[in-house]
Structures are given as structure tokens and as C-alpha cells.
Amino acid sequence: MGNEIFTVAFISSMLILLGLVLGFVLLKVQGE
């Protein structure tokens, strides 16, 4: 049961990191 919580937290943190990277790339592309 504890593994499920860790997996969900890991996936959510990865999604947040992906969102930040995508947002940064989009800003750089728009800047050019």
C-alpha cells in the first residue's frame, strides 16, 4: 500500500517537471 503512494507522488512530480520544461521551451520559442 505504501508503494502506491510513493508511485503516485513520483509520477505527479515527474508531470510537474515535464510541465515546467515544456513551458520554458515554449517561452524560448516565442522569444525568438
PDBQT receptor file of N, H, CA, C and O in Angstrom, charges set to zero:
ATOM      1  N   MET A   1       0.850  -1.197   0.000  1.00  0.00    +0.000 N 
ATOM      2  CA  MET A   1       0.000   0.000   0.000  1.00  0.00    +0.000 C 
ATOM      3  C   MET A   1       0.892   1.256   0.000  1.00  0.00    +0.000 C 
ATOM      4  O   MET A   1       0.596   2.228  -0.695  1.00  0.00    +0.000 OA
ATOM      5  N   GLY A   2       1.970   1.231   0.772  1.00  0.00    +0.000 N 
ATOM      6  H   GLY A   2       2.210   0.441   1.337  1.00  0.00    +0.000 HD
ATOM      7  CA  GLY A   2       2.858   2.394   0.815  1.00  0.00    +0.000 C 
ATOM      8  C   GLY A   2       3.491   2.661  -0.544  1.00  0.00    +0.000 C 
ATOM      9  O   GLY A   2       3.759   3.808  -0.901  1.00  0.00    +0.000 OA
ATOM     10  N   ASN A   3       3.733   1.572  -1.311  1.00  0.00    +0.000 N 
ATOM     11  H   ASN A   3       3.515   0.640  -1.021  1.00  0.00    +0.000 HD
ATOM     12  CA  ASN A   3       4.342   1.748  -2.627  1.00  0.00    +0.000 C 
ATOM     13  C   ASN A   3       3.437   2.555  -3.545  1.00  0.00    +0.000 C 
ATOM     14  O   ASN A   3       3.921   3.352  -4.349  1.00  0.00    +0.000 OA
ATOM     15  N   GLU A   4       2.129   2.355  -3.432  1.00  0.00    +0.000 N 
ATOM     16  H   GLU A   4       1.737   1.708  -2.780  1.00  0.00    +0.000 HD
ATOM     17  CA  GLU A   4       1.192   3.084  -4.306  1.00  0.00    +0.000 C 
ATOM     18  C   GLU A   4       1.325   4.591  -4.094  1.00  0.00    +0.000 C 
ATOM     19  O   GLU A   4       1.361   5.358  -5.056  1.00  0.00    +0.000 OA
ATOM     20  N   ILE A   5       1.397   5.008  -2.835  1.00  0.00    +0.000 N 
ATOM     21  H   ILE A   5       1.367   4.385  -2.053  1.00  0.00    +0.000 HD
ATOM     22  CA  ILE A   5       1.507   6.442  -2.533  1.00  0.00    +0.000 C 
ATOM     23  C   ILE A   5       2.808   6.987  -3.119  1.00  0.00    +0.000 C 
ATOM     24  O   ILE A   5       2.822   8.068  -3.708  1.00  0.00    +0.000 OA
ATOM     25  N   PHE A   6       3.904   6.236  -2.956  1.00  0.00    +0.000 N 
ATOM     26  H   PHE A   6       3.892   5.358  -2.478  1.00  0.00    +0.000 HD
ATOM     27  CA  PHE A   6       5.197   6.688  -3.481  1.00  0.00    +0.000 C 
ATOM     28  C   PHE A   6       5.149   6.797  -4.996  1.00  0.00    +0.000 C 
ATOM     29  O   PHE A   6       5.669   7.753  -5.571  1.00  0.00    +0.000 OA
ATOM     30  N   THR A   7       4.522   5.814  -5.649  1.00  0.00    +0.000 N 
ATOM     31  H   THR A   7       4.099   5.037  -5.182  1.00  0.00    +0.000 HD
ATOM     32  CA  THR A   7       4.430   5.832  -7.113  1.00  0.00    +0.000 C 
ATOM     33  C   THR A   7       3.626   7.034  -7.585  1.00  0.00    +0.000 C 
ATOM     34  O   THR A   7       4.028   7.716  -8.528  1.00  0.00    +0.000 OA
ATOM     35  N   VAL A   8       2.501   7.300  -6.945  1.00  0.00    +0.000 N 
ATOM     36  H   VAL A   8       2.174   6.746  -6.179  1.00  0.00    +0.000 HD
ATOM     37  CA  VAL A   8       1.659   8.443  -7.340  1.00  0.00    +0.000 C 
ATOM     38  C   VAL A   8       2.431   9.747  -7.149  1.00  0.00    +0.000 C 
ATOM     39  O   VAL A   8       2.383  10.624  -8.011  1.00  0.00    +0.000 OA
ATOM     40  N   ALA A   9       3.140   9.883  -6.034  1.00  0.00    +0.000 N 
ATOM     41  H   ALA A   9       3.179   9.170  -5.333  1.00  0.00    +0.000 HD
ATOM     42  CA  ALA A   9       3.904  11.108  -5.778  1.00  0.00    +0.000 C 
ATOM     43  C   ALA A   9       5.012  11.258  -6.816  1.00  0.00    +0.000 C 
ATOM     44  O   ALA A   9       5.277  12.364  -7.288  1.00  0.00    +0.000 OA
ATOM     45  N   PHE A  10       5.663  10.147  -7.173  1.00  0.00    +0.000 N 
ATOM     46  H   PHE A  10       5.448   9.249  -6.789  1.00  0.00    +0.000 HD
ATOM     47  CA  PHE A  10       6.749  10.198  -8.160  1.00  0.00    +0.000 C 
ATOM     48  C   PHE A  10       6.215  10.613  -9.519  1.00  0.00    +0.000 C 
ATOM     49  O   PHE A  10       6.804  11.465 -10.185  1.00  0.00    +0.000 OA
ATOM     50  N   ILE A  11       5.090  10.011  -9.940  1.00  0.00    +0.000 N 
ATOM     51  H   ILE A  11       4.612   9.320  -9.399  1.00  0.00    +0.000 HD
ATOM     52  CA  ILE A  11       4.503  10.334 -11.248  1.00  0.00    +0.000 C 
ATOM     53  C   ILE A  11       4.060  11.798 -11.277  1.00  0.00    +0.000 C 
ATOM     54  O   ILE A  11       4.290  12.494 -12.266  1.00  0.00    +0.000 OA
ATOM     55  N   SER A  12       3.433  12.266 -10.210  1.00  0.00    +0.000 N 
ATOM     56  H   SER A  12       3.247  11.701  -9.406  1.00  0.00    +0.000 HD
ATOM     57  CA  SER A  12       2.953  13.659 -10.178  1.00  0.00    +0.000 C 
ATOM     58  C   SER A  12       4.139  14.625 -10.242  1.00  0.00    +0.000 C 
ATOM     59  O   SER A  12       4.062  15.646 -10.925  1.00  0.00    +0.000 OA
ATOM     60  N   SER A  13       5.228  14.317  -9.543  1.00  0.00    +0.000 N 
ATOM     61  H   SER A  13       5.291  13.487  -8.988  1.00  0.00    +0.000 HD
ATOM     62  CA  SER A  13       6.402  15.198  -9.580  1.00  0.00    +0.000 C 
ATOM     63  C   SER A  13       7.021  15.205 -10.973  1.00  0.00    +0.000 C 
ATOM     64  O   SER A  13       7.474  16.246 -11.448  1.00  0.00    +0.000 OA
ATOM     65  N   MET A  14       7.041  14.039 -11.630  1.00  0.00    +0.000 N 
ATOM     66  H   MET A  14       6.673  13.194 -11.244  1.00  0.00    +0.000 HD
ATOM     67  CA  MET A  14       7.580  13.968 -12.992  1.00  0.00    +0.000 C 
ATOM     68  C   MET A  14       6.717  14.791 -13.934  1.00  0.00    +0.000 C 
ATOM     69  O   MET A  14       7.247  15.484 -14.802  1.00  0.00    +0.000 OA
ATOM     70  N   LEU A  15       5.384  14.729 -13.781  1.00  0.00    +0.000 N 
ATOM     71  H   LEU A  15       4.954  14.166 -13.076  1.00  0.00    +0.000 HD
ATOM     72  CA  LEU A  15       4.483  15.508 -14.644  1.00  0.00    +0.000 C 
ATOM     73  C   LEU A  15       4.720  17.000 -14.430  1.00  0.00    +0.000 C 
ATOM     74  O   LEU A  15       4.703  17.773 -15.387  1.00  0.00    +0.000 OA
ATOM     75  N   ILE A  16       4.940  17.409 -13.182  1.00  0.00    +0.000 N 
ATOM     76  H   ILE A  16       4.954  16.781 -12.404  1.00  0.00    +0.000 HD
ATOM     77  CA  ILE A  16       5.188  18.831 -12.898  1.00  0.00    +0.000 C 
ATOM     78  C   ILE A  16       6.496  19.261 -13.564  1.00  0.00    +0.000 C 
ATOM     79  O   ILE A  16       6.565  20.340 -14.152  1.00  0.00    +0.000 OA
ATOM     80  N   LEU A  17       7.536  18.423 -13.474  1.00  0.00    +0.000 N 
ATOM     81  H   LEU A  17       7.481  17.546 -12.995  1.00  0.00    +0.000 HD
ATOM     82  CA  LEU A  17       8.816  18.755 -14.108  1.00  0.00    +0.000 C 
ATOM     83  C   LEU A  17       8.644  18.872 -15.613  1.00  0.00    +0.000 C 
ATOM     84  O   LEU A  17       9.175  19.795 -16.231  1.00  0.00    +0.000 OA
ATOM     85  N   LEU A  18       7.892  17.928 -16.216  1.00  0.00    +0.000 N 
ATOM     86  H   LEU A  18       7.460  17.179 -15.715  1.00  0.00    +0.000 HD
ATOM     87  CA  LEU A  18       7.647  17.980 -17.657  1.00  0.00    +0.000 C 
ATOM     88  C   LEU A  18       6.931  19.276 -18.015  1.00  0.00    +0.000 C 
ATOM     89  O   LEU A  18       7.272  19.909 -19.014  1.00  0.00    +0.000 OA
ATOM     90  N   GLY A  19       5.952  19.678 -17.225  1.00  0.00    +0.000 N 
ATOM     91  H   GLY A  19       5.675  19.164 -16.414  1.00  0.00    +0.000 HD
ATOM     92  CA  GLY A  19       5.208  20.912 -17.494  1.00  0.00    +0.000 C 
ATOM     93  C   GLY A  19       6.130  22.125 -17.432  1.00  0.00    +0.000 C 
ATOM     94  O   GLY A  19       6.026  23.026 -18.264  1.00  0.00    +0.000 OA
ATOM     95  N   LEU A  20       7.033  22.153 -16.449  1.00  0.00    +0.000 N 
ATOM     96  H   LEU A  20       7.117  21.421 -15.773  1.00  0.00    +0.000 HD
ATOM     97  CA  LEU A  20       7.956  23.283 -16.336  1.00  0.00    +0.000 C 
ATOM     98  C   LEU A  20       8.887  23.332 -17.538  1.00  0.00    +0.000 C 
ATOM     99  O   LEU A  20       9.125  24.405 -18.091  1.00  0.00    +0.000 OA
ATOM    100  N   VAL A  21       9.417  22.182 -17.949  1.00  0.00    +0.000 N 
ATOM    101  H   VAL A  21       9.224  21.310 -17.499  1.00  0.00    +0.000 HD
ATOM    102  CA  VAL A  21      10.332  22.137 -19.100  1.00  0.00    +0.000 C 
ATOM    103  C   VAL A  21       9.607  22.574 -20.366  1.00  0.00    +0.000 C 
ATOM    104  O   VAL A  21      10.132  23.369 -21.145  1.00  0.00    +0.000 OA
ATOM    105  N   LEU A  22       8.383  22.046 -20.572  1.00  0.00    +0.000 N 
ATOM    106  H   LEU A  22       7.956  21.400 -19.938  1.00  0.00    +0.000 HD
ATOM    107  CA  LEU A  22       7.615  22.414 -21.771  1.00  0.00    +0.000 C 
ATOM    108  C   LEU A  22       7.323  23.911 -21.768  1.00  0.00    +0.000 C 
ATOM    109  O   LEU A  22       7.445  24.561 -22.806  1.00  0.00    +0.000 OA
ATOM    110  N   GLY A  23       6.943  24.466 -20.634  1.00  0.00    +0.000 N 
ATOM    111  H   GLY A  23       6.844  23.938 -19.790  1.00  0.00    +0.000 HD
ATOM    112  CA  GLY A  23       6.661  25.901 -20.544  1.00  0.00    +0.000 C 
ATOM    113  C   GLY A  23       7.911  26.718 -20.847  1.00  0.00    +0.000 C 
ATOM    114  O   GLY A  23       7.829  27.734 -21.537  1.00  0.00    +0.000 OA
ATOM    115  N   PHE A  24       9.070  26.288 -20.342  1.00  0.00    +0.000 N 
ATOM    116  H   PHE A  24       9.136  25.462 -19.782  1.00  0.00    +0.000 HD
ATOM    117  CA  PHE A  24      10.322  27.001 -20.597  1.00  0.00    +0.000 C 
ATOM    118  C   PHE A  24      10.662  26.969 -22.081  1.00  0.00    +0.000 C 
ATOM    119  O   PHE A  24      11.066  27.984 -22.648  1.00  0.00    +0.000 OA
ATOM    120  N   VAL A  25      10.499  25.800 -22.717  1.00  0.00    +0.000 N 
ATOM    121  H   VAL A  25      10.170  24.975 -22.257  1.00  0.00    +0.000 HD
ATOM    122  CA  VAL A  25      10.791  25.667 -24.150  1.00  0.00    +0.000 C 
ATOM    123  C   VAL A  25       9.853  26.558 -24.960  1.00  0.00    +0.000 C 
ATOM    124  O   VAL A  25      10.286  27.238 -25.890  1.00  0.00    +0.000 OA
ATOM    125  N   LEU A  26       8.566  26.552 -24.605  1.00  0.00    +0.000 N 
ATOM    126  H   LEU A  26       8.214  26.000 -23.850  1.00  0.00    +0.000 HD
ATOM    127  CA  LEU A  26       7.597  27.385 -25.334  1.00  0.00    +0.000 C 
ATOM    128  C   LEU A  26       7.963  28.862 -25.202  1.00  0.00    +0.000 C 
ATOM    129  O   LEU A  26       7.858  29.612 -26.173  1.00  0.00    +0.000 OA
ATOM    130  N   LEU A  27       8.391  29.290 -24.010  1.00  0.00    +0.000 N 
ATOM    131  H   LEU A  27       8.476  28.682 -23.221  1.00  0.00    +0.000 HD
ATOM    132  CA  LEU A  27       8.781  30.690 -23.821  1.00  0.00    +0.000 C 
ATOM    133  C   LEU A  27       9.993  31.024 -24.684  1.00  0.00    +0.000 C 
ATOM    134  O   LEU A  27      10.041  32.097 -25.285  1.00  0.00    +0.000 OA
ATOM    135  N   LYS A  28      10.973  30.124 -24.754  1.00  0.00    +0.000 N 
ATOM    136  H   LYS A  28      10.934  29.253 -24.265  1.00  0.00    +0.000 HD
ATOM    137  CA  LYS A  28      12.167  30.367 -25.569  1.00  0.00    +0.000 C 
ATOM    138  C   LYS A  28      11.786  30.454 -27.039  1.00  0.00    +0.000 C 
ATOM    139  O   LYS A  28      12.286  31.319 -27.757  1.00  0.00    +0.000 OA
ATOM    140  N   VAL A  29      10.908  29.569 -27.493  1.00  0.00    +0.000 N 
ATOM    141  H   VAL A  29      10.501  28.866 -26.910  1.00  0.00    +0.000 HD
ATOM    142  CA  VAL A  29      10.497  29.573 -28.903  1.00  0.00    +0.000 C 
ATOM    143  C   VAL A  29       9.763  30.874 -29.225  1.00  0.00    +0.000 C 
ATOM    144  O   VAL A  29       9.990  31.471 -30.277  1.00  0.00    +0.000 OA
ATOM    145  N   GLN A  30       8.880  31.317 -28.320  1.00  0.00    +0.000 N 
ATOM    146  H   GLN A  30       8.695  30.832 -27.465  1.00  0.00    +0.000 HD
ATOM    147  CA  GLN A  30       8.135  32.555 -28.560  1.00  0.00    +0.000 C 
ATOM    148  C   GLN A  30       9.079  33.757 -28.508  1.00  0.00    +0.000 C 
ATOM    149  O   GLN A  30       8.889  34.733 -29.234  1.00  0.00    +0.000 OA
ATOM    150  N   GLY A  31      10.096  33.681 -27.648  1.00  0.00    +0.000 N 
ATOM    151  H   GLY A  31      10.250  32.888 -27.059  1.00  0.00    +0.000 HD
ATOM    152  CA  GLY A  31      11.057  34.778 -27.534  1.00  0.00    +0.000 C 
ATOM    153  C   GLY A  31      11.790  35.002 -28.853  1.00  0.00    +0.000 C 
ATOM    154  O   GLY A  31      12.073  36.139 -29.230  1.00  0.00    +0.000 OA
ATOM    155  N   GLU A  32      12.097  33.902 -29.554  1.00  0.00    +0.000 N 
ATOM    156  H   GLU A  32      11.868  32.978 -29.248  1.00  0.00    +0.000 HD
ATOM    157  CA  GLU A  32      12.772  34.022 -30.846  1.00  0.00    +0.000 C 
ATOM    158  C   GLU A  32      11.741  34.418 -31.884  1.00  0.00    +0.000 C 
ATOM    159  O   GLU A  32      12.076  34.580 -33.057  1.00  0.00    +0.000 OA
TER     160      GLU A  32
